[in-house]
Every structure is written in C-alpha cells, then in structure tokens.
Amino acid sequence: MRQGIFPIDICVSANAPTAATATCLNVLQGRPTVVIEGPINPVAQQYLNFIYNKLPAPSDALTRALLFPALNVADFQQEILKIDHSFSDKWSMYYRYERDKIPTKT
C-alpha cells in the first residue's frame, strides 16, 4: 500500500465526516495490481515520505493493525499569578502573569 497498490477496497469520498455514520460514495475497487496514478498532492507526498513510510510494517497482516510503542513525554509545567485589587468603586486594577513550559522530545 505504501507504493500505491491497494489489495482492499478504499473509500475515496463519503457523505459524512465520521465512519460510524458515513456511506461511501466513491469506492476504489482493490485488486492486487491497482495502482494510483496521476499527480499527488504535495502535502500528502510529504506526509508519506516523512511520517507514514517511517512506520514499521503492520503487526497483524490480516487486519493491517499496528501495535508500536512510541515515545511520549509530557512534562507540562504552568505557573499563573494574578493580582486583583479594587481601590474604589471606579478604580481597580489587576495583573496576570502566566508561564507555560512544554518540553518536547523527538
């Protein structure tokens, strides 16, 4: 499938945004030799090159499911300081300071 050969039927367009309620309007009939030809969207090509093609092969050949442990580090840190003061009915002030730190690892 990474080379554009689809042995299963592929839904190209549907009438609803979610698979639970959608019916397929345009189906690409899958055969062992069906190859997608024509221009490929540049964004889709970058996704294939930099993300999808770097994933390992599916763990289960029948369902094409992939069980793959991925690194996930969530060291989120946030500080919020708010000072609110009323000097009179007509004059008040407040100050808010917020610092977010979300380190990421690749």
MISE-930065 format. One record per residue: x, y, z of N, C-alpha, C, O in turn; residue in one letter. Coordinates in pm, whole numbers, plus 50000, padded with zeros to 5 digits. Layout:
BEGIN
XYZXYZXYZXYZA ...
% end
This chain:
BEGIN
500824988150000500005000050000500875012550000500425023049954M 502105011750050502995023350050503445027149910503855038549888R 503365017849816503705020749677502475024049594502595025849473Q 501295024949655500065028149582499335015949530498455017449445G 499655004049576498974991749536498054987849650498524985049761I 496744987549625495754985249730495024972149706494244971149611F 495264961849789494584948949774493174948849832492464938849819P 492764959749895491424960549955490694972549897491324981549840I 489364972849911488584984249865488894996449951489024995450073D 489015008049885489325020549954488185030349927487815032649812I 487635036250033486595046450019487285059749989488035064950072C 487015065249871487665077649829486885089849875487485099949912V 485545089049875484735100149926483495094349994482935084249952S 483085101350102481935096850180480985108350202481325119950175A 479785105350249478785115650269478705120850412477825128950442N 479585116550501479595121050640481035121550689481885114250638A 481315130050789482685131350836483205119850921484415118450935P 482325111550977482785100551062482425087250998481415086150927T 483235077351023483005064150965481745057451022481155048950956A 481335061151142480185054751204478875057951131477965049651127A 478785069851073477535073951008477675075350857476705078750790T 478845072750803479095075450661478755063550572478855051950613A 478345066850452478265056850345479195061550235479285073550207T 479865052250175480875055450077480225059149944479365051749894C 480615070449886480055075049759480925070649641480415068349531L 482215069549663483145066049556484135055849610484915058949701N 484125043949557484975033049605486005029449499485675027649382V 487255028649542488305023649455488375008549478488765004049586L 488015000849378487994986349392489424981249405490264983349318Q 489684974549515491024969549540491294956449468490484947249469G 492434956049406492924943949340494434943649362495034954049390R 495044932249352496484931649376497304940549283498464943449313P 496744944849171497534952749077497024967049059497494974048969T 496064971549143495564985249128496624995049177497104994049290V 496975004449090497975014349124497365028149107496735030949005V 497545036749206497055050549197498015058149106499215058649131I 497455064149002498275071748908497805086148906496685089148949E 498625094848858498265108948847499035117148947499825111849026G 498785130248945499525139049038499095136749182497915134749211P 500055136949271499805135249414499935148849481500865156449451I 499025151749570499075164349645500435165249714500855155649778N 501155176649703502485177849765502475175949916503425170549972P 501415180349983501335178450128501175163650161501785158750256V 500345156550084500175142250105501475134950077501805125350147A 502225139149977503505132849946504505134750059505245125550092Q 504535146650119505415149050233505015140450352505875135350423Q 503705138850376503235130250485503705115950462504185109450555Y 503565111150339504035097550309505525096150330505975086350389L 506295105750282507765104950290508295106050432509165098250472N 507785115650508508395118850637507735112050756508345111250863F 506515107050742505825100950856505435086550826505935077250890I 504555084550730503975071250708505025060950665504995049650714Y 505925064450577506925054750530507965051350636508705041550620N 508045059050744509005055950851508405046950959509125042551049K 507105044250950506485035051046506835020651009507045017750891L 506895011751106507144997751074505944991451004504854997151002P 506154979850948505064972550882504014968650986504344967451104A 502764966650945501714962851041502044950051117502664940951062P 501634949551243501884937851326500984926151286501394914551296S 499774929251241498804919051202498494920751053497884930751014D 498914911350971498724912450827497254911450787496864916950683A 496454904650866495034902950831494244916050849493514920150759L 494404922550962493654934850989494454947350957493914958450960T 495724945850926496634956950899496764966351019496984978351002R 496634960751139496784968551262498244969551299499034960451271A 498604980451361499984982851402500024985251552499424994651602L 500724976651623500984978651765502434982751777503344974451761L 502664995451805504015000951804504165010751919503475020951921F 505045007952015505225017452124505955029952075506975029052006P 505435041452109506045054152069506395062152193505735061152296A 507425070152182507875078552291506885089852315506495096852221L 506465091552438505575102452474506025107952608505905101152710N 506525120052607506965126652729506065138652752505945147352665V 505435139152867504535150252898504965156553030504385153853135A 505975164953024506445172353141505925186553133506675195953109D 504615187853152503975200953140504135208653270503955203153379F 504465221353256504635229753373503965243253343504165248953237Q 503175248153438502495260853419502405268153551502025262353653Q 502755280953549502585289553666501715301353626501915307453521E 500755304453712499875315853689499845324153817499635318853927I 500065337053802499995346353913499015357353874499175363653769L 498005359653957497045370153930496855378554054496565373454163K 497035391454036496825401054144495665410054102495695416053995I 494655410854185493455418354155493125426954276493005421954388D 492995439954253492735448954366491795460154322491945465654213H 490825463454408489925474754386490265485754485490235483554606S 490585497454432490895508754518489635516554555489535522054665F 488675516754463487385523254488486375517054392486695507754319S 485135522354393484125517054301484465520154155484035512954065D 485225530454132485545534653995486955530853951487275531753833K 487795526654041489195524254005489655510854062489665508554182W 490045502253969490585489154009491665485153910491805490953802S 492405475353947493475470653859493715455853883493365450353988M 494325449553783494745435753801495965433253714496195440053614Y 496715423453753497895419453678497885404153671497615397353770Y 498175399053553498225384453536499515380753466499865386253361R 500215371353527501455366053469501265351053451500825344053543Y 501605346153332501455331853304502705326953232503185333253138E 503205315653278504375309653215504075295053188503775287453280R 504165291253062503965277253022505275271752971506005278352897D 505565259753012506765253152965506375238952926505995230953011K 506465236052796506135222752746507335217552668507445219952548I 508225210352733509365205052660508945193252572508095185252611P 509545192252457509235181052367510525173852333511605179752325T 510375160952314511505152552273511105145352148509975140652135K 512025144352054511755137151930512625124951919512535117551821T 
% end
